[in-house]
Amino acid sequence: MSESNFTPLSDEQIEKITDRAADKAVAKITANFYMEVGKGFVNKVFFIVGVLVVGVLAWWYGKHGG
């Protein structure tokens, strides 16, 4: 078998790697959270606008006999 050319990582290197990985994970989770909150907000806005449009159209046709 061939010998490995890799040297073991020091504790400091491992700490830096885990810190970077944790930072990336937190950033990704935060971005996903805000994206989901944004989707929920947009869906609610579209729903409210749709209800208002239907209400205005119903009022208009009721008043003017469409």
mmJSON file of the N, C-alpha and C atoms, coordinates in Angstrom:
{"data_MODEL":{"atom_site":{
"group_PDB":["ATOM","ATOM","ATOM","ATOM","ATOM","ATOM","ATOM","ATOM","ATOM","ATOM","ATOM","ATOM","ATOM","ATOM","ATOM","ATOM","ATOM","ATOM","ATOM","ATOM","ATOM","ATOM","ATOM","ATOM","ATOM","ATOM","ATOM","ATOM","ATOM","ATOM","ATOM","ATOM","ATOM","ATOM","ATOM","ATOM","ATOM","ATOM","ATOM","ATOM","ATOM","ATOM","ATOM","ATOM","ATOM","ATOM","ATOM","ATOM","ATOM","ATOM","ATOM","ATOM","ATOM","ATOM","ATOM","ATOM","ATOM","ATOM","ATOM","ATOM","ATOM","ATOM","ATOM","ATOM","ATOM","ATOM","ATOM","ATOM","ATOM","ATOM","ATOM","ATOM","ATOM","ATOM","ATOM","ATOM","ATOM","ATOM","ATOM","ATOM","ATOM","ATOM","ATOM","ATOM","ATOM","ATOM","ATOM","ATOM","ATOM","ATOM","ATOM","ATOM","ATOM","ATOM","ATOM","ATOM","ATOM","ATOM","ATOM","ATOM","ATOM","ATOM","ATOM","ATOM","ATOM","ATOM","ATOM","ATOM","ATOM","ATOM","ATOM","ATOM","ATOM","ATOM","ATOM","ATOM","ATOM","ATOM","ATOM","ATOM","ATOM","ATOM","ATOM","ATOM","ATOM","ATOM","ATOM","ATOM","ATOM","ATOM","ATOM","ATOM","ATOM","ATOM","ATOM","ATOM","ATOM","ATOM","ATOM","ATOM","ATOM","ATOM","ATOM","ATOM","ATOM","ATOM","ATOM","ATOM","ATOM","ATOM","ATOM","ATOM","ATOM","ATOM","ATOM","ATOM","ATOM","ATOM","ATOM","ATOM","ATOM","ATOM","ATOM","ATOM","ATOM","ATOM","ATOM","ATOM","ATOM","ATOM","ATOM","ATOM","ATOM","ATOM","ATOM","ATOM","ATOM","ATOM","ATOM","ATOM","ATOM","ATOM","ATOM","ATOM","ATOM","ATOM","ATOM","ATOM","ATOM","ATOM","ATOM","ATOM","ATOM","ATOM","ATOM","ATOM","ATOM","ATOM"],
"id":[1,2,3,4,5,6,7,8,9,10,11,12,13,14,15,16,17,18,19,20,21,22,23,24,25,26,27,28,29,30,31,32,33,34,35,36,37,38,39,40,41,42,43,44,45,46,47,48,49,50,51,52,53,54,55,56,57,58,59,60,61,62,63,64,65,66,67,68,69,70,71,72,73,74,75,76,77,78,79,80,81,82,83,84,85,86,87,88,89,90,91,92,93,94,95,96,97,98,99,100,101,102,103,104,105,106,107,108,109,110,111,112,113,114,115,116,117,118,119,120,121,122,123,124,125,126,127,128,129,130,131,132,133,134,135,136,137,138,139,140,141,142,143,144,145,146,147,148,149,150,151,152,153,154,155,156,157,158,159,160,161,162,163,164,165,166,167,168,169,170,171,172,173,174,175,176,177,178,179,180,181,182,183,184,185,186,187,188,189,190,191,192,193,194,195,196,197,198],
"type_symbol":["N","C","C","N","C","C","N","C","C","N","C","C","N","C","C","N","C","C","N","C","C","N","C","C","N","C","C","N","C","C","N","C","C","N","C","C","N","C","C","N","C","C","N","C","C","N","C","C","N","C","C","N","C","C","N","C","C","N","C","C","N","C","C","N","C","C","N","C","C","N","C","C","N","C","C","N","C","C","N","C","C","N","C","C","N","C","C","N","C","C","N","C","C","N","C","C","N","C","C","N","C","C","N","C","C","N","C","C","N","C","C","N","C","C","N","C","C","N","C","C","N","C","C","N","C","C","N","C","C","N","C","C","N","C","C","N","C","C","N","C","C","N","C","C","N","C","C","N","C","C","N","C","C","N","C","C","N","C","C","N","C","C","N","C","C","N","C","C","N","C","C","N","C","C","N","C","C","N","C","C","N","C","C","N","C","C","N","C","C","N","C","C","N","C","C","N","C","C"],
"label_atom_id":["N","CA","C","N","CA","C","N","CA","C","N","CA","C","N","CA","C","N","CA","C","N","CA","C","N","CA","C","N","CA","C","N","CA","C","N","CA","C","N","CA","C","N","CA","C","N","CA","C","N","CA","C","N","CA","C","N","CA","C","N","CA","C","N","CA","C","N","CA","C","N","CA","C","N","CA","C","N","CA","C","N","CA","C","N","CA","C","N","CA","C","N","CA","C","N","CA","C","N","CA","C","N","CA","C","N","CA","C","N","CA","C","N","CA","C","N","CA","C","N","CA","C","N","CA","C","N","CA","C","N","CA","C","N","CA","C","N","CA","C","N","CA","C","N","CA","C","N","CA","C","N","CA","C","N","CA","C","N","CA","C","N","CA","C","N","CA","C","N","CA","C","N","CA","C","N","CA","C","N","CA","C","N","CA","C","N","CA","C","N","CA","C","N","CA","C","N","CA","C","N","CA","C","N","CA","C","N","CA","C","N","CA","C","N","CA","C","N","CA","C","N","CA","C","N","CA","C","N","CA","C"],
"label_alt_id":[null,null,null,null,null,null,null,null,null,null,null,null,null,null,null,null,null,null,null,null,null,null,null,null,null,null,null,null,null,null,null,null,null,null,null,null,null,null,null,null,null,null,null,null,null,null,null,null,null,null,null,null,null,null,null,null,null,null,null,null,null,null,null,null,null,null,null,null,null,null,null,null,null,null,null,null,null,null,null,null,null,null,null,null,null,null,null,null,null,null,null,null,null,null,null,null,null,null,null,null,null,null,null,null,null,null,null,null,null,null,null,null,null,null,null,null,null,null,null,null,null,null,null,null,null,null,null,null,null,null,null,null,null,null,null,null,null,null,null,null,null,null,null,null,null,null,null,null,null,null,null,null,null,null,null,null,null,null,null,null,null,null,null,null,null,null,null,null,null,null,null,null,null,null,null,null,null,null,null,null,null,null,null,null,null,null,null,null,null,null,null,null,null,null,null,null,null,null],
"label_comp_id":["MET","MET","MET","SER","SER","SER","GLU","GLU","GLU","SER","SER","SER","ASN","ASN","ASN","PHE","PHE","PHE","THR","THR","THR","PRO","PRO","PRO","LEU","LEU","LEU","SER","SER","SER","ASP","ASP","ASP","GLU","GLU","GLU","GLN","GLN","GLN","ILE","ILE","ILE","GLU","GLU","GLU","LYS","LYS","LYS","ILE","ILE","ILE","THR","THR","THR","ASP","ASP","ASP","ARG","ARG","ARG","ALA","ALA","ALA","ALA","ALA","ALA","ASP","ASP","ASP","LYS","LYS","LYS","ALA","ALA","ALA","VAL","VAL","VAL","ALA","ALA","ALA","LYS","LYS","LYS","ILE","ILE","ILE","THR","THR","THR","ALA","ALA","ALA","ASN","ASN","ASN","PHE","PHE","PHE","TYR","TYR","TYR","MET","MET","MET","GLU","GLU","GLU","VAL","VAL","VAL","GLY","GLY","GLY","LYS","LYS","LYS","GLY","GLY","GLY","PHE","PHE","PHE","VAL","VAL","VAL","ASN","ASN","ASN","LYS","LYS","LYS","VAL","VAL","VAL","PHE","PHE","PHE","PHE","PHE","PHE","ILE","ILE","ILE","VAL","VAL","VAL","GLY","GLY","GLY","VAL","VAL","VAL","LEU","LEU","LEU","VAL","VAL","VAL","VAL","VAL","VAL","GLY","GLY","GLY","VAL","VAL","VAL","LEU","LEU","LEU","ALA","ALA","ALA","TRP","TRP","TRP","TRP","TRP","TRP","TYR","TYR","TYR","GLY","GLY","GLY","LYS","LYS","LYS","HIS","HIS","HIS","GLY","GLY","GLY","GLY","GLY","GLY"],
"label_asym_id":["A","A","A","A","A","A","A","A","A","A","A","A","A","A","A","A","A","A","A","A","A","A","A","A","A","A","A","A","A","A","A","A","A","A","A","A","A","A","A","A","A","A","A","A","A","A","A","A","A","A","A","A","A","A","A","A","A","A","A","A","A","A","A","A","A","A","A","A","A","A","A","A","A","A","A","A","A","A","A","A","A","A","A","A","A","A","A","A","A","A","A","A","A","A","A","A","A","A","A","A","A","A","A","A","A","A","A","A","A","A","A","A","A","A","A","A","A","A","A","A","A","A","A","A","A","A","A","A","A","A","A","A","A","A","A","A","A","A","A","A","A","A","A","A","A","A","A","A","A","A","A","A","A","A","A","A","A","A","A","A","A","A","A","A","A","A","A","A","A","A","A","A","A","A","A","A","A","A","A","A","A","A","A","A","A","A","A","A","A","A","A","A","A","A","A","A","A","A"],
"label_entity_id":["1","1","1","1","1","1","1","1","1","1","1","1","1","1","1","1","1","1","1","1","1","1","1","1","1","1","1","1","1","1","1","1","1","1","1","1","1","1","1","1","1","1","1","1","1","1","1","1","1","1","1","1","1","1","1","1","1","1","1","1","1","1","1","1","1","1","1","1","1","1","1","1","1","1","1","1","1","1","1","1","1","1","1","1","1","1","1","1","1","1","1","1","1","1","1","1","1","1","1","1","1","1","1","1","1","1","1","1","1","1","1","1","1","1","1","1","1","1","1","1","1","1","1","1","1","1","1","1","1","1","1","1","1","1","1","1","1","1","1","1","1","1","1","1","1","1","1","1","1","1","1","1","1","1","1","1","1","1","1","1","1","1","1","1","1","1","1","1","1","1","1","1","1","1","1","1","1","1","1","1","1","1","1","1","1","1","1","1","1","1","1","1","1","1","1","1","1","1"],
"label_seq_id":[1,1,1,2,2,2,3,3,3,4,4,4,5,5,5,6,6,6,7,7,7,8,8,8,9,9,9,10,10,10,11,11,11,12,12,12,13,13,13,14,14,14,15,15,15,16,16,16,17,17,17,18,18,18,19,19,19,20,20,20,21,21,21,22,22,22,23,23,23,24,24,24,25,25,25,26,26,26,27,27,27,28,28,28,29,29,29,30,30,30,31,31,31,32,32,32,33,33,33,34,34,34,35,35,35,36,36,36,37,37,37,38,38,38,39,39,39,40,40,40,41,41,41,42,42,42,43,43,43,44,44,44,45,45,45,46,46,46,47,47,47,48,48,48,49,49,49,50,50,50,51,51,51,52,52,52,53,53,53,54,54,54,55,55,55,56,56,56,57,57,57,58,58,58,59,59,59,60,60,60,61,61,61,62,62,62,63,63,63,64,64,64,65,65,65,66,66,66],
"pdbx_PDB_ins_code":[null,null,null,null,null,null,null,null,null,null,null,null,null,null,null,null,null,null,null,null,null,null,null,null,null,null,null,null,null,null,null,null,null,null,null,null,null,null,null,null,null,null,null,null,null,null,null,null,null,null,null,null,null,null,null,null,null,null,null,null,null,null,null,null,null,null,null,null,null,null,null,null,null,null,null,null,null,null,null,null,null,null,null,null,null,null,null,null,null,null,null,null,null,null,null,null,null,null,null,null,null,null,null,null,null,null,null,null,null,null,null,null,null,null,null,null,null,null,null,null,null,null,null,null,null,null,null,null,null,null,null,null,null,null,null,null,null,null,null,null,null,null,null,null,null,null,null,null,null,null,null,null,null,null,null,null,null,null,null,null,null,null,null,null,null,null,null,null,null,null,null,null,null,null,null,null,null,null,null,null,null,null,null,null,null,null,null,null,null,null,null,null,null,null,null,null,null,null],
"Cartn_x":[0.829,0.0,0.867,0.33,1.103,0.918,1.935,1.893,1.065,0.393,-0.41,0.484,0.206,0.978,0.332,-0.722,-1.443,-0.9,-0.815,-0.424,-1.675,-1.712,-2.899,-3.07,-4.319,-4.607,-4.359,-3.912,-3.72,-5.07,-5.117,-6.355,-6.783,-5.827,-6.139,-6.764,-6.235,-6.795,-8.203,-8.391,-9.725,-10.701,-10.274,-11.125,-11.52,-10.573,-10.872,-11.869,-11.691,-12.588,-13.996,-14.108,-15.438,-16.103,-15.331,-15.908,-16.456,-15.691,-16.166,-17.414,-17.424,-18.589,-19.811,-19.623,-20.734,-21.251,-20.334,-20.753,-21.554,-21.096,-21.817,-23.193,-23.273,-24.553,-25.541,-25.081,-25.954,-26.421,-25.516,-25.887,-26.934,-26.759,-27.7,-29.071,-29.082,-30.347,-31.06,-30.315,-30.905,-31.487,-30.758,-31.247,-32.514,-32.532,-33.723,-34.907,-34.654,-35.726,-36.346,-35.504,-36.025,-36.722,-36.245,-36.886,-38.289,-38.425,-39.741,-40.671,-40.153,-40.973,-41.431,-40.541,-40.886,-41.963,-41.861,-42.886,-44.243,-44.258,-45.515,-46.122,-45.282,-45.759,-46.334,-45.617,-46.08,-47.393,-47.507,-48.756,-49.92,-49.699,-50.766,-51.151,-50.157,-50.439,-51.253,-50.857,-51.613,-53.033,-53.223,-54.553,-55.404,-54.855,-55.597,-55.941,-54.987,-55.25,-56.331,-56.289,-57.312,-58.693,-58.783,-60.065,-60.582,-59.695,-60.112,-60.595,-59.905,-60.307,-61.679,-61.888,-63.185,-64.276,-63.977,-64.952,-65.316,-64.315,-64.566,-65.37,-65.014,-65.757,-67.207,-67.416,-68.78,-69.574,-68.95,-69.615,-69.943,-68.987,-69.168,-70.318,-70.302,-71.379,-72.727,-72.722,-73.959,-74.536,-73.672,-74.112,-74.509,-73.774,-73.984,-74.722,-75.062,-75.854,-75.112,-73.795,-72.88,-73.412],
"Cartn_y":[-1.188,0.0,1.242,2.302,3.54,4.334,5.078,5.906,7.156,7.642,8.849,10.079,11.059,12.297,13.383,13.053,14.043,14.092,15.306,15.464,15.763,15.319,15.576,17.075,17.473,18.885,19.199,20.427,20.857,21.249,21.347,21.76,23.153,24.028,25.384,25.359,24.523,24.404,23.828,22.835,22.239,23.274,24.061,25.112,26.137,26.547,27.509,26.92,25.658,25.002,24.915,24.497,24.363,25.722,26.748,28.097,28.573,28.358,28.763,27.999,26.699,25.884,26.346,26.649,27.121,28.464,29.372,30.676,30.516,29.637,29.406,28.805,27.876,27.246,28.263,29.121,30.146,31.114,31.515,32.426,31.791,30.515,29.819,29.679,29.312,29.164,30.506,31.562,32.897,33.338,33.108,33.485,32.711,31.416,30.605,31.071,31.438,31.925,33.188,34.159,35.408,35.176,34.219,33.922,33.364,32.476,31.908,32.973,33.844,34.927,35.838,36.137,36.97,36.334,35.03,34.328,34.419,34.225,34.306,35.69,36.706,38.083,38.376,37.981,38.227,37.495,36.257,35.514,36.219,36.747,37.461,38.742,39.454,40.686,40.364,39.335,38.952,38.551,37.837,37.431,38.659,39.604,40.813,41.624,41.769,42.506,41.805,40.492,39.739,39.931,39.881,40.089,41.504,42.485,43.865,44.042,43.44,43.561,42.917,41.732,41.068,41.903,42.478,43.322,44.556,45.211,46.42,46.06,44.957,44.544,44.2,43.511,43.169,44.439,45.385,46.65,47.404,47.444,48.171,47.587,46.254,45.629,45.721,45.711,45.869,47.263,48.239,49.621,50.015,49.523,49.936,48.878,47.786,46.781,46.034,46.104,45.436,44.824],
"Cartn_z":[0.0,0.0,0.0,-0.607,-0.652,0.629,0.952,2.142,1.896,2.926,2.799,2.862,1.999,1.987,2.829,3.548,4.333,5.747,6.259,7.661,8.468,9.699,10.513,10.769,10.91,11.177,12.649,12.868,14.253,14.843,16.151,16.811,16.351,16.126,15.668,14.265,13.39,12.041,12.082,12.912,13.05,13.58,14.56,15.133,14.07,13.235,12.172,11.17,10.814,9.857,10.427,11.683,12.286,12.464,12.787,12.902,11.565,10.501,9.163,8.769,9.056,8.72,9.512,10.784,11.61,11.102,10.755,10.224,8.939,8.058,6.809,7.073,8.023,8.342,8.896,9.79,10.364,9.282,8.406,7.324,6.406,6.102,5.219,5.889,7.159,7.882,7.982,8.27,8.367,7.031,5.958,4.624,4.289,4.59,4.318,5.149,6.396,7.266,6.685,6.317,5.762,4.429,3.643,2.368,2.615,3.593,3.911,4.48,5.335,5.885,4.757,3.837,2.69,1.827,1.601,0.811,1.492,2.804,3.551,3.465,3.583,3.501,2.112,1.079,-0.292,-0.547,-0.079,-0.265,0.422,1.613,2.324,1.587,1.083,0.337,-0.91,-1.656,-2.85,-2.498,-1.403,-0.975,-0.667,0.086,0.444,-0.8,-1.705,-2.945,-3.749,-3.823,-4.55,-3.947,-2.621,-1.946,-2.218,-2.156,-2.423,-3.856,-4.812,-6.212,-6.421,-5.866,-6.007,-5.343,-4.174,-3.493,-4.296,-4.866,-5.667,-6.915,-7.564,-8.759,-8.417,-7.308,-6.894,-6.592,-5.915,-5.605,-6.901,-7.829,-9.087,-9.902,-10.052,-10.823,-10.115,-8.813,-8.057,-8.189,-8.238,-8.319,-9.741,-10.712,-12.107,-12.938,-12.36,-13.061,-14.148,-14.154,-15.043,-16.228],
"occupancy":[1.0,1.0,1.0,1.0,1.0,1.0,1.0,1.0,1.0,1.0,1.0,1.0,1.0,1.0,1.0,1.0,1.0,1.0,1.0,1.0,1.0,1.0,1.0,1.0,1.0,1.0,1.0,1.0,1.0,1.0,1.0,1.0,1.0,1.0,1.0,1.0,1.0,1.0,1.0,1.0,1.0,1.0,1.0,1.0,1.0,1.0,1.0,1.0,1.0,1.0,1.0,1.0,1.0,1.0,1.0,1.0,1.0,1.0,1.0,1.0,1.0,1.0,1.0,1.0,1.0,1.0,1.0,1.0,1.0,1.0,1.0,1.0,1.0,1.0,1.0,1.0,1.0,1.0,1.0,1.0,1.0,1.0,1.0,1.0,1.0,1.0,1.0,1.0,1.0,1.0,1.0,1.0,1.0,1.0,1.0,1.0,1.0,1.0,1.0,1.0,1.0,1.0,1.0,1.0,1.0,1.0,1.0,1.0,1.0,1.0,1.0,1.0,1.0,1.0,1.0,1.0,1.0,1.0,1.0,1.0,1.0,1.0,1.0,1.0,1.0,1.0,1.0,1.0,1.0,1.0,1.0,1.0,1.0,1.0,1.0,1.0,1.0,1.0,1.0,1.0,1.0,1.0,1.0,1.0,1.0,1.0,1.0,1.0,1.0,1.0,1.0,1.0,1.0,1.0,1.0,1.0,1.0,1.0,1.0,1.0,1.0,1.0,1.0,1.0,1.0,1.0,1.0,1.0,1.0,1.0,1.0,1.0,1.0,1.0,1.0,1.0,1.0,1.0,1.0,1.0,1.0,1.0,1.0,1.0,1.0,1.0,1.0,1.0,1.0,1.0,1.0,1.0,1.0,1.0,1.0,1.0,1.0,1.0],
"B_iso_or_equiv":[0.0,0.0,0.0,0.0,0.0,0.0,0.0,0.0,0.0,0.0,0.0,0.0,0.0,0.0,0.0,0.0,0.0,0.0,0.0,0.0,0.0,0.0,0.0,0.0,0.0,0.0,0.0,0.0,0.0,0.0,0.0,0.0,0.0,0.0,0.0,0.0,0.0,0.0,0.0,0.0,0.0,0.0,0.0,0.0,0.0,0.0,0.0,0.0,0.0,0.0,0.0,0.0,0.0,0.0,0.0,0.0,0.0,0.0,0.0,0.0,0.0,0.0,0.0,0.0,0.0,0.0,0.0,0.0,0.0,0.0,0.0,0.0,0.0,0.0,0.0,0.0,0.0,0.0,0.0,0.0,0.0,0.0,0.0,0.0,0.0,0.0,0.0,0.0,0.0,0.0,0.0,0.0,0.0,0.0,0.0,0.0,0.0,0.0,0.0,0.0,0.0,0.0,0.0,0.0,0.0,0.0,0.0,0.0,0.0,0.0,0.0,0.0,0.0,0.0,0.0,0.0,0.0,0.0,0.0,0.0,0.0,0.0,0.0,0.0,0.0,0.0,0.0,0.0,0.0,0.0,0.0,0.0,0.0,0.0,0.0,0.0,0.0,0.0,0.0,0.0,0.0,0.0,0.0,0.0,0.0,0.0,0.0,0.0,0.0,0.0,0.0,0.0,0.0,0.0,0.0,0.0,0.0,0.0,0.0,0.0,0.0,0.0,0.0,0.0,0.0,0.0,0.0,0.0,0.0,0.0,0.0,0.0,0.0,0.0,0.0,0.0,0.0,0.0,0.0,0.0,0.0,0.0,0.0,0.0,0.0,0.0,0.0,0.0,0.0,0.0,0.0,0.0,0.0,0.0,0.0,0.0,0.0,0.0],
"pdbx_formal_charge":[null,null,null,null,null,null,null,null,null,null,null,null,null,null,null,null,null,null,null,null,null,null,null,null,null,null,null,null,null,null,null,null,null,null,null,null,null,null,null,null,null,null,null,null,null,null,null,null,null,null,null,null,null,null,null,null,null,null,null,null,null,null,null,null,null,null,null,null,null,null,null,null,null,null,null,null,null,null,null,null,null,null,null,null,null,null,null,null,null,null,null,null,null,null,null,null,null,null,null,null,null,null,null,null,null,null,null,null,null,null,null,null,null,null,null,null,null,null,null,null,null,null,null,null,null,null,null,null,null,null,null,null,null,null,null,null,null,null,null,null,null,null,null,null,null,null,null,null,null,null,null,null,null,null,null,null,null,null,null,null,null,null,null,null,null,null,null,null,null,null,null,null,null,null,null,null,null,null,null,null,null,null,null,null,null,null,null,null,null,null,null,null,null,null,null,null,null,null],
"auth_seq_id":[1,1,1,2,2,2,3,3,3,4,4,4,5,5,5,6,6,6,7,7,7,8,8,8,9,9,9,10,10,10,11,11,11,12,12,12,13,13,13,14,14,14,15,15,15,16,16,16,17,17,17,18,18,18,19,19,19,20,20,20,21,21,21,22,22,22,23,23,23,24,24,24,25,25,25,26,26,26,27,27,27,28,28,28,29,29,29,30,30,30,31,31,31,32,32,32,33,33,33,34,34,34,35,35,35,36,36,36,37,37,37,38,38,38,39,39,39,40,40,40,41,41,41,42,42,42,43,43,43,44,44,44,45,45,45,46,46,46,47,47,47,48,48,48,49,49,49,50,50,50,51,51,51,52,52,52,53,53,53,54,54,54,55,55,55,56,56,56,57,57,57,58,58,58,59,59,59,60,60,60,61,61,61,62,62,62,63,63,63,64,64,64,65,65,65,66,66,66],
"auth_comp_id":["MET","MET","MET","SER","SER","SER","GLU","GLU","GLU","SER","SER","SER","ASN","ASN","ASN","PHE","PHE","PHE","THR","THR","THR","PRO","PRO","PRO","LEU","LEU","LEU","SER","SER","SER","ASP","ASP","ASP","GLU","GLU","GLU","GLN","GLN","GLN","ILE","ILE","ILE","GLU","GLU","GLU","LYS","LYS","LYS","ILE","ILE","ILE","THR","THR","THR","ASP","ASP","ASP","ARG","ARG","ARG","ALA","ALA","ALA","ALA","ALA","ALA","ASP","ASP","ASP","LYS","LYS","LYS","ALA","ALA","ALA","VAL","VAL","VAL","ALA","ALA","ALA","LYS","LYS","LYS","ILE","ILE","ILE","THR","THR","THR","ALA","ALA","ALA","ASN","ASN","ASN","PHE","PHE","PHE","TYR","TYR","TYR","MET","MET","MET","GLU","GLU","GLU","VAL","VAL","VAL","GLY","GLY","GLY","LYS","LYS","LYS","GLY","GLY","GLY","PHE","PHE","PHE","VAL","VAL","VAL","ASN","ASN","ASN","LYS","LYS","LYS","VAL","VAL","VAL","PHE","PHE","PHE","PHE","PHE","PHE","ILE","ILE","ILE","VAL","VAL","VAL","GLY","GLY","GLY","VAL","VAL","VAL","LEU","LEU","LEU","VAL","VAL","VAL","VAL","VAL","VAL","GLY","GLY","GLY","VAL","VAL","VAL","LEU","LEU","LEU","ALA","ALA","ALA","TRP","TRP","TRP","TRP","TRP","TRP","TYR","TYR","TYR","GLY","GLY","GLY","LYS","LYS","LYS","HIS","HIS","HIS","GLY","GLY","GLY","GLY","GLY","GLY"],
"auth_asym_id":["A","A","A","A","A","A","A","A","A","A","A","A","A","A","A","A","A","A","A","A","A","A","A","A","A","A","A","A","A","A","A","A","A","A","A","A","A","A","A","A","A","A","A","A","A","A","A","A","A","A","A","A","A","A","A","A","A","A","A","A","A","A","A","A","A","A","A","A","A","A","A","A","A","A","A","A","A","A","A","A","A","A","A","A","A","A","A","A","A","A","A","A","A","A","A","A","A","A","A","A","A","A","A","A","A","A","A","A","A","A","A","A","A","A","A","A","A","A","A","A","A","A","A","A","A","A","A","A","A","A","A","A","A","A","A","A","A","A","A","A","A","A","A","A","A","A","A","A","A","A","A","A","A","A","A","A","A","A","A","A","A","A","A","A","A","A","A","A","A","A","A","A","A","A","A","A","A","A","A","A","A","A","A","A","A","A","A","A","A","A","A","A","A","A","A","A","A","A"],
"auth_atom_id":["N","CA","C","N","CA","C","N","CA","C","N","CA","C","N","CA","C","N","CA","C","N","CA","C","N","CA","C","N","CA","C","N","CA","C","N","CA","C","N","CA","C","N","CA","C","N","CA","C","N","CA","C","N","CA","C","N","CA","C","N","CA","C","N","CA","C","N","CA","C","N","CA","C","N","CA","C","N","CA","C","N","CA","C","N","CA","C","N","CA","C","N","CA","C","N","CA","C","N","CA","C","N","CA","C","N","CA","C","N","CA","C","N","CA","C","N","CA","C","N","CA","C","N","CA","C","N","CA","C","N","CA","C","N","CA","C","N","CA","C","N","CA","C","N","CA","C","N","CA","C","N","CA","C","N","CA","C","N","CA","C","N","CA","C","N","CA","C","N","CA","C","N","CA","C","N","CA","C","N","CA","C","N","CA","C","N","CA","C","N","CA","C","N","CA","C","N","CA","C","N","CA","C","N","CA","C","N","CA","C","N","CA","C","N","CA","C","N","CA","C","N","CA","C","N","CA","C","N","CA","C"],
"pdbx_PDB_model_num":[1,1,1,1,1,1,1,1,1,1,1,1,1,1,1,1,1,1,1,1,1,1,1,1,1,1,1,1,1,1,1,1,1,1,1,1,1,1,1,1,1,1,1,1,1,1,1,1,1,1,1,1,1,1,1,1,1,1,1,1,1,1,1,1,1,1,1,1,1,1,1,1,1,1,1,1,1,1,1,1,1,1,1,1,1,1,1,1,1,1,1,1,1,1,1,1,1,1,1,1,1,1,1,1,1,1,1,1,1,1,1,1,1,1,1,1,1,1,1,1,1,1,1,1,1,1,1,1,1,1,1,1,1,1,1,1,1,1,1,1,1,1,1,1,1,1,1,1,1,1,1,1,1,1,1,1,1,1,1,1,1,1,1,1,1,1,1,1,1,1,1,1,1,1,1,1,1,1,1,1,1,1,1,1,1,1,1,1,1,1,1,1,1,1,1,1,1,1]
}}}
